[in-house]
């Protein structure tokens, strides 16, 4: 579970770097709306890649897919720092396009890892999925706290904002490298992981063969293959979508609401307050804290929501947050905004983890992998719609 947590941390670290480095990006590219534009750059590449993976997930080598994704994450973060050093921290359109390219490549990496890991862990016990998703939320909190520390440490130093950002990127790249080491050399050899992957192989899953070979259980797989393996999935993707349409819509709508507010609205539409340039970073950190806390709530069984109708009602009620943020930004002080951001984060993490844990349970190995990929695809499409809607906040304010 600790390794699953680390893999979740590494999966979202690149995304959260983009959202928490807004202060530095706005100093470099003040006229290009980086908080909004870079997110829109990230998502189409992510969604296009994961659509391909979702269609072909039954024959894709999950091990190669995940390793490729983590290597791309490491290279993107490291190259971000190298680009800044090579250009001496200058702005301009050419450097902005370079940043956009790295962000797009991070989107491709996200599609490799997030769908691959959710599909892979869906074959196993639900606690693995939960801790992976907790790791995703921890990534946001980790990125926010690390950004606050590096920003504060270099605040009174010449070019301190840039130096803090470079240290931030360097530390983040180390964590991505650690994820590569853990996934390649340690995770496949855990007895419980080998057990679940062998079970999935007996149920017809081709995606785990490479992992089983890496763990040294090829002979065991061969014996079961001769007698038991049927490589035809019981349900295809259409049937899985039909049976889980409400779950997929839950994930989609959760992300639409969250990303229509975070990070663009928090950086550009909350006004000027006593916290100054620290204000949006504090808001983003608050979101990640509440999002993380909410993902631990289902560990208490009586607080775990399993009703499909209940989850849908909870998700639909979050639309009330849109007018709440509008009036809070217009009429209230920073304390109320921080409290509302906490509600946004909590109401994002809790239903997400309830859906992700419940949806794959009734199915066999290949179907769980397919459904895991479909859930991540729904999540990414929801993020894209949310980011697109985020632009509506600045129409008519003279900055579009």
N, C-alpha and C positions, 0 to 999 in steps of 0.2 A: 504493500500500500504506500510505503514511503517512496518507492521508485515510481509508482503511478503518479504520486503527487509531484515528483520532480519532472516527469514527462509533461504533465499539464503546465507546470511553470514554464518550461522551455517552449511549449507550443504557442503560448500567448505573449511571450516576452517581446518579440519583435513588434507586434501590434501595440502593446502598451508603451513601448519606447516612443512610438509615433505620437501617441496621445499625451504622454507626460512630458515630452520635450517641446511642447508647444511654445513655451516662453522663448527658448533659443531659436526655434524655427521662425517665430514671428519677428525676431530681431534680424534674422538673415533675409527673410522673404516677406516683408510687411504687407505687400500689395497683392499677394497671391493666395490668401485664405488657406494656409497650409493645413490647419486642423480639419477642414472640410475637403479640400482637393486631394490630399494624400490618401484619405480614407476611400474616396471614390476611385482613386488609382488602384488601391490595394484590392478592392472587392471584385471587380470584373475578372481579373486574372485568377483570383481564388475560386470564384464560382464556375468559370469555364473549365478549369482544371478538375474540380471536384465533380462536375457533371460527367466528364469523361470517365473518371474513376468509378462513379456510382453506376454507370452503365456497364462497365467491364469488371466490377469488383470481384466477381466470382473466379476470375482467372489471373488476377494481379497478385504478384508476390508481395505480401504485406511487409515482410522484413526489408526488402530493397526499397519499397516505397517510403517507409518511415525513416530509414537511415538517410536516404536522399533528402528528405524534408529537413531533418535536423542539420545536415551538412549545409544545406542552402541557408538555413536560419543563421548559422555561425558565420558563413561567408558574407551575408548581407549586413549583419551588425558590424563585423570587422571592417568591411568595405566602407560603411558609413563613416566610421572614424578615419579611415585612410583618405577618403575623399575630402573630409574637412581639413585634414593636415596638409594634403597636397594643394588645396586652394587657399590655405591660410585663413579659413573661416570667412571667406567672402561670399556675398550673395550673388544675385544676377540670375538670368534665365537659364544659362548653360548649367550652372551648378544645381539649380532647381530641377532641371530635367534629369540630372544625374541622381538626385535624391529620389525623384519619381520612379526611375528605373529600378533602384534598389528596393523601394517599397513594393513595386509590382512583382519583383522576384520573391519578396517575402510572402506575397499573396499566393504565389505558386507553391511555396514551401508549406504554407498553412494548409492548403488543400491536400498536399501529400500526407502531412502528419495528423491533422485533426480527424479527418475521416478515417485514416488508417488506424489510428489509436483507438478511437471510439468503436470502430468495427471489430478490432482485435480484442479489446477488453470486454465488449459485449458478449464474447464467447465464454467469458469467465464469470466469477461471482460479482454481484451488483456492487459490493464494496469497492472493487477496483475502479468501476465507472465513477462512483461517488468521489473517490480520492483523486482521480484524474481531473474531474470537474472542479473539485476544491483547489487543485493545483492551478487550473486556469484562472480562478478568481484570485488565488494567492499571487499569481504573476502580476496582476494589476496592482495589488497592494505592495508587493516587493518593488515593482518599478516606481511607484509613487514615493515610497519611503526613501528608496535609494536616490531618487531625483531630489527630494527635499534635503537629504544629507549633503549631496554633492553641490547643490545650489547654495546651501548655507555655508559650507566649508570654504567656498571660493567667492563668497559674496563681496568681500572687501579687497579682493586681489585684482590686479589689472587683467582685463579680459577674463574675469572670473566666470562669467556665464558660459563662455566657450570652454574653458578648462574643466569646469564642472561637468559639462556635457560629454567631453572626451573621456573623463574618468568613468562616467556613467556607462558609456558604450563599451569601454574596456572590460569592466566588471561583468556586464551583461553577456559579452561574448564568451567569457570563461564559463558561465552557467550553461550556455548552449553546448560548449565543448564537453562539459560533464555529462549532459544528456546523451550525447553520441556514445561516450564510453560506457555508460550504464546500459544503454539499449543493445549495443553490439556485444558486449562481453559478459554481462551479469544477468540481465533480466531473462533471457531465454533459458538459462540453466537453473532457474528456481524450480524446485519440484512441483509446486502447485501450478505454475505456468505450464510446465511440460504436461502435467495431467490434463488440464483443460484443453490444450492444443491437440493432444492425442485424441481426446474425446471428440473434438470438432472434426478431426480428420476422419474418424470412424463414421461420423454423420455426413461426410461428403464434402468437407471443406478443402479446397485446393490451396487456399491462401496461407495456410500454416505450415506447408511442407518445408519451406526453406528454414523457418524457425526451428522446426523439429530436427532438421539436419544439423543446424548449428549447435543444438543441444545434445547431439549424439544419440538420437533415438530413432534413426532411420530403420533399423532392423525391426523394431516394435511396430512401426508404421507399416512396413511391408507385410508383416503377418496379418494385420487387421485389413489391409487393403485387399489382399487376395480373397478374404472371406466376406467382408462386411461393407466395404465402401461403395456407396452409390453416389456418383458425382452429379446427379440431377437434383437441383434444389426443389423442395416441395412446393414453395410458393415463389412466383416471380415478383419483380419490383412493382408491377401494377397491382397485384393482389395485396402486397404489403402496404402500398399507399392507401388502397381502399380500406383496409382493416385498421389503419392507424392515422387516418386523415385528421382526426381531432388532435392527436398528439403533434403531428406535423404543423398544424395551424397554431397550436399553442406556442411552439418554439418560434415560429415565424412572427407572430404578433408580439411576443416578449421582446424580440430583437428590434422590431420596428419602433416600438415605443422608446426603448432604451437608447437606440442610436439616433433617434430624431432629436435627442437632447444632448447626448454625450458623444464627442467632446466639443463639437462646434458651438452649440448654444452656451455652454459654460465658459468658453474662452471669449466669445464675441458679443454676447447678448445679456450679460449679467451686470453691466455697468462698472463704475469705479467705486471702490470701497476702501476702508481703512487698511486692509491687508495688501493693497496695491498689486504688484506682480505676483505675490504669493497666493492671491485669492483663487484663481482658477486651479492652481495645483492643489490647494487645500480641498476644493470641491471634488476634483477627480479622486483624490486620496480618500475622501469621505465615501464616495461611491464604492470604491474598491473594498474598503473596510466592511461596509454593510453587506456588499455582495458576497464576500468571503464568509462572514458570520452566518448568513442565511443558508449557506450550503452545508453547514454542520447541523442545522435544525432537524433534518430527517433522520439523524442518528437516534433521536428520541422517537421511538415507534409511534407513540400516541400523537405526535405532531407531524408525522409523515402523511401527506395527503395522497390518497390512492384513488379517490373518486374522479372519474374522467369528467363528469359534469361539474364537480367542484373546481377542478383545475381550469376548465374553460371559463367559468364565472369569474374566478380570480384574475385570469389573464385579461378578460374583457373589461373588468373594472379599472384596469391600469390606464385606460384611455382618459380617465379623469385627471391624470397627471399633466396632460398637455395644457389645459386651461390653468391648472394650479401653478405651473412654472411660469406661464405668461404673466399672471397677476402678481406672483411673488417677485419676479424680476422688476416689475413696473412699480410696485407700491411698498415692498417690504425691505427690511435691511438684511445684512449678510447672514445673521443667525437663522432666520427663517429659511433662507435658501439652502444653507448647510443641512438643516433638518429635513428639508424636502428631498435633497439629493440622497440622504441616508435612506429615505423611504423608497426612492427609485432603485437604489442598489439592492435593498432587501427584497423588494418585489420582483426583481429580475432573477436573482440567484435561486430563491426558494422554489418557485414553480419549475424552473429549468431543470434542477436536479431531480425533482420528483418525476418529471416526464422521462428524463434520460434513464433513470433507474427502472421505471415501470415498463416502458414500452417493449424492450427486447425479451422480457422474461418468458412469455409463453412459447417461444420459438426454439428451433434447433440451431446448431452452429452456423451453417451457411446463411440461414435467414436472419440470424442476429447480426452477422457481419453486414449483410445488405441493408438492414434497417438502420444500423448505426451510421452507415454512409448517407442514407436518406435523411436522417435527423440532422446531420451536420450540413447537408445541402440546404435543407429548410432554414437552418440557423443562418447560413451565409446569405441566402436570398433575403431573409428578414433584415439582416444588417445593411445590405445594399439599399433596400427600400427605405429603411430608417435614415440612412445618411443622405439619400436623395431628398427626403422630406425635411431634413435639417436645414436645407437651403431656404426653405420657405420663411424661416425666422428673419432673414436679412433682406427679403424683398421689400423695397420701398423705404429702406433706411439710408439710402445713398451710398452703400458700400458694396452693392452687388456687382 
